[in-house]
Amino acid sequence: MSVAPNPAVVFAMTATGLAAARSLHRRGVTVYGVDSKRWEVGHRSTELRRPPFGFEPPGAELAAAVAAWAGTQPGPPVLVPADDPACEFLSAQHRLLRRSCLLTDGYRPEIAPVLVDKRTFYRRCLDLGVDLPRTLFLDEAGALEPRLAGLRFPVILKPAHGYRWRRRFHGAKVLEVGSRDDLLRALETLGDDGPGMTVQEVVPGPEREIFVCAAYFRADGTPQAAFTARKTRQYPPRFGSGSLLRSEWQAEVARLSLDLVGRLGYAGICGTEYKPDPRDGRWKLIEVNPRPTLWFSLCRAAGCDVVYHAYRDLVGRPLEPQIGRQRDGVRWQYLLRDLLSLGRYLREGSAGGRELLEALSPWRKDEAIASLRDPGATLYYPLYGFRQWRAHARGEDTGP
């Protein structure tokens, strides 16, 4: 396989960053991985290279180092963020980096923060008439208690920036509360952090009702690739990141996703999440991420490689649009996390032998980290899982 002249730089060496890197490396692209956390799994991968700025924290110094290094490469490097801090970094340094690197228009300072900050994003969605679970903003003026009238419990408390919340709550993305009194007590406990939260009703139904969509939009707003899948389990259960997904084309979720992202004016890679609300029969938007997400290697395994579409478009060699052209029934699993979630459901009696066999079966499955083509990451996987567990116990952010 010939080597592409434009290298790629993936920011965040979590399993998410590893998935994005593999999509490009396996197409002949030289991929460099950047993350200031030295223990992240991507640093052990044999499919990535380490640039001279591999462990610098995101900021002006890193941006200057990337820009200087880019001038020594055979072609302008493509920059791919794989977590929210990386998105914020590319947005803040967009003017400098775009002079010598290739990155999508979606990381312009006036666009990316709208999607990364949940409060700003949900307000924008309400302005556009998007179907959301009922949402209250705690930073609005006026007394809170009158606004709680008619709120259906349970509800979840969401921070503006989820990765900062995970540092405080040992990996949890949200806080679920079951009653009005519990909500008021939780807000009292949060203290000064409370006004930065949103309160959102929980859409009833099991995790397997959730669908996700991966898409890529060109700079002119044209969707270039779209892929959908059904969630089976999450870690942590109920309100975590996907741990077991299955490729399944869902035309309505794809339509809603492409319409929403187009109206937001975003161009680049994104992942959306929807869940049908049995109370009114409408699909409710759960979230949008302006970057690859944890399960994106499923796109590659099912024949719709969204990350590679983005790379080819940015280097001026776009592929034919690929929307809905995917292989259904391919599974993706983050094995260690999925077994932890499954263990909880087995203890509760909501899962049994069938689910256990599916979790352990290798048939038509792509794994988040383990791969025969990447012995470095695979051998490190058990130690990495232990390191993440210990980080959760200490209240550290372990990323998606």
N, C-alpha and C positions, 0 to 999 in steps of 0.2 A: 504494500500500500504506500502510495506517495505521501510525503509529509506536506501538509498545508503551509504556505508561507506565513500566514498570520497566526501567531501563537494565541493562546487564551490564558487569562488570569482569572481564577475562581477565588473569590473572597469568602472565607468561612470553610474550614476543613471538617465540619460535621458530616454526618451521613448525607445531608442534603447537598453539601458542596461536593462530596464524593460522587454522588449520582450525576450531577451536572458535568463533572470532570470526565467521568467514564463515557458519557454520551459523545464527547468531543474526541477524547483520546482514541477511542475505538473506531473513529472515522479518519484517523491520520493526523489529528491536530496535536501539536505539542502544548501541553497544559501545565501551568504553574499554579501552585496552591499557596494561599496566604491566610494566616491566622495567627494571632498573637498567643493563643493558647497552645503550648507545645505538645500537650497530650492528646489533641484531637486526632481522630482516626485517619483523616486524609493525609496527615504528615507521614503515615506509615505505608501509604499506598505505593505500589510499584508502577502505577499508571500516571503519576504526577511527578513534576520536578519542583524543586525548591528554589525560588528566586533569591537574589541577594537581600531582599527586604522581607523575607518570609515570616519574621516574628515581630514586626513593628506594629504597634496598635494603630487603628485607623485615625487619621488626622492629617494635618498639613504636611508633616514630614514624610509620611508614607506616600501621600499624593505626589510630592516632589520627587521621591525616589522612583515611583512607578513611571512618572513622565520621563525622567532621565534615562531609565532603563529601556523604555519603549523606543527611544531613538537609536538604540543599538540592535534592534531586532530586524529581521528581513522584511517584515510588514507590520503595520500598526496592530498591536494586540487587541483582542476583543475582551472586554471586562464583564464578568458575570458575578453579581452578588448572590449569595446563598443564605443570607439571614437579614433581619431588619437593620441591625447596625451597619451592615455593609451597604444596604440601600441608602441609609442616611449619609454614609461616607461619600458614596458616589454622587449623591445629590449636592452635598456641601462643596465638593471639589469638582463639580461638573465642568466649569469653565476652563480649569487648568487641564483636566484629563482629556477633554475632547480634542485638544490641539494635537495630541500625539497618539491617542488611543481611539478605539471604536466602542461606543456604548449607546444604548438606545435612548431616544428622546424622552422616554418615560422617567428618566432620572434627572430631568431638569428641575431646578429648585422650586419651581412653581407647581410641579405636578406630583412628584414622588411623596412629599410629606403628607399630601392629602390622603393617600392610601395607607401610609404607615401609621399615622395617628388615628386611632379608632374613633375618637370623638369627632374629629373633622370629617372622617370618611362617612360615618353614619349620618351626620348632618347633611352632607352632600347627597347621599342616597335618598334621604327624605325629601330634599328639594327636587330631586328627579322623579319622585313618585315610585321609588323602588319598594317592593314588598319586603318588610323587615318584621321580625318579632317586635312586639311593642317595646319601645326603647325610651328611657328617661335619661336626661343628662343632669348630673348632679351639680355641675358648675353653673346652672342657670339661676337667675335671680328668683327670689320668692321662696316661700316655705315649702318644704319637701312633702310633708304629710298629706296635704290636699291633693297633690299630684299622684299619690299612691292609690287613690280611689279607683277601683275597677281593675287594678293590676292583678293578673292571675299568677299565683305561685305554683311551683317554685320559680325563682328568678336567678339570674347569675349577675355577679358584679364583674365588669370588665375594665381593665386599666386602659389608658390611652396607648401605652407601649407594653405589649405582653412580655417582652424579654426582660424588662425591668421588674415586672411583677414576679416572674419565675424565680428571680434571685431571692425574693423575700419569702415566697411560699413554697419553697422546695420543689420546684418544677411544675407546679399547678399553673394553668393558663387563666383560670377564672375561679371565682368563689361562688358556690351554689348556696342559696338560702331558701328555706322552705316556708317562711311565713313573714308577715309584715313586722312582727316584733323581732324576729331573727335578723331581718334586714336592718332595722334601726340599731340593734346591738352591734352588728358587724360594722356599720358606719361609724359608730362611736369608737370601736376598737381601732379602726383605720386612722382616725384622727385627721391630720392634715392631708393624708392621701385620699380621703373620701371624695372631696370635690372633683378630683381628677378622674373619677370613675363614671361609667355608664351602667345603668340597670336595664337588663333585658330579659323579657319573658323566655322561658324554655319552651321550645317547640316539642310537643309530646311525640313519643315514638322511639323505637330502638335505633341504635347506631346504623344498622344496615339500611335504613331509609335515606341516609345521607349520600348525596352524589357530589363528586368533585369534577371540575373541568380545568384542563390545562390548555393554554392558548398562547399564540404569538401574534402580535399586531405589528405591521410595518409602520414606518414613520408617517405615511399618509393616512393611517387609520384603517387600512385593509387587513382583515384577519387572514393570516397565512397558514395557520395550523390550529386545530382544535381536537381535543381528546377528552373523553369522559370515563369515569369509573365509579363503582359503588364501594362505599366503605363497608367493611364487615366488623372490624373492631378498632378501638382506639386505645392509646396509652397516654396518660392515665385514662381509665374507663370513663365513658360519658362525655368528658370535655377535654380530651387530649388530642394529640396528633395521630393520624392513621397508623395502625400497626399491621392490618391485613386489609387489602383492597383487591377488587376484581375488575378488570376492564369490561365495561358494558356501555354501549352507546346509548345516551339518553338525550334525544333530540331537543326536548324542551329546556333542559338545563343548559345545553350548548347554546340554544337561541337566546335564553335569558342572559347568559354570561357574555356572549359576544355583543349583545345590545348594550348591556350595562357598561362594559369596559370601553366600548366605542363612545358612549355618551360622556364618560368621564374624561375623554381626551387622552387616554393613556396609550402609549406605544411601547411595546416590548413584551417580555415574558410575564405571564401572570397565572395564578391559580385561584379559582373560585370554589365556593362550597355552598350548596343549597340543601334544604330539607323540606319535604312536603308537610304542610300543617293540616292534620285531619280535622281541625275545627272549622276551616273554611275552604279546604281543598286547594290552597294556593301554595306555590313554592316560595319559601322564605329564604332570603339571602342570609348566610351565616358570616361569611367573611370573604375578602379578596386580598391576596398577597401579590405585591408587584415584583415577583421574582420566582425562580424555581422553588418548589416546596419538597418536603421530605420524600414523597412517593413518586417523584418525577421519573425515576428509572423505569417505572411501569410503562410510561409512554414509549420509551425505546423498546422495551420487551414486547410491546403489543403493536409495534410497527408504525408509530406516529411520534417520532423523536422531536419534540417541540424545541429543545435546547439546540439541536443541530440545525433546525430550520432557522432559528434566530441567528446563529453563527454565519450560516451561508448568506443570509440576507445582508448582514452587516458588512461582510467582506465583498459584497457586490456580485454574488453568485447564487441568487435565490432559487430555491427548489419550487416545483409545482405545488400550488396550494393543496393542503391535505386536511380536510375537515370531515370528520366522521369516517374516514378510511382507516379503520383499526381492526385488530384481531380481538374479538371478545372472548372472555373466559380465561384470560391470562391473569395470574395472581401475583401480588407483590406482598412481601412480608418483611417486617423488622423483627426477626425471630425472637431475640431475647425479650424485647418489650412486649411482643404479642403473647408469649407464654406467660408473662406476668399478668396481663389482662385476662387471658383465658383462665388462669388459675383462680382469679376472683370469681369469674362467672361459674366455674365448676363448683366452687364452694357455695355459691348462692343457689345452685340448682338450675340456673338459666342456660347452661350449656352441658353437653354430655360427650359421649364417646365419638359421635360423628364430628363434632367440632374439634376434638382432640386429634382425630385422624387427619382432618383437613389441615390442621396447623402443622403436623409433622410430615405430611406428604410433600415430596419435592416436585410432583408432576405439574408442568406448565407454571412454574413459579420463578420469580426473580427475587433475590434476597437483597435487603438494603445494603449489607456490608460484605458478607461472605461471597467469594467468587474464586473459582479455580484460576481465573485469569489475573487475579490480584492476590498472590500469596502473602504479601506484606500486610495488607489490611485484614485479611482473613485470620492470620495467626495472631494478630493483635486484638482481634474482636473480643475474646473473653475478658482480657485485661481491661479493655476499653469499657465493656459493660460494667465491670466492677468499679472502675474509676467514675463512671456516670452515677452509679448508685451512691457512692460515697459523696460525690458532689451534691446530689439531691439532699442527702442527710445533713450536709453542712449549710444548705441554703444557697448554694452556688447555681448560676445559670448554666445549664448544659446544652442549651440550644435545641433546635428542632430535630 
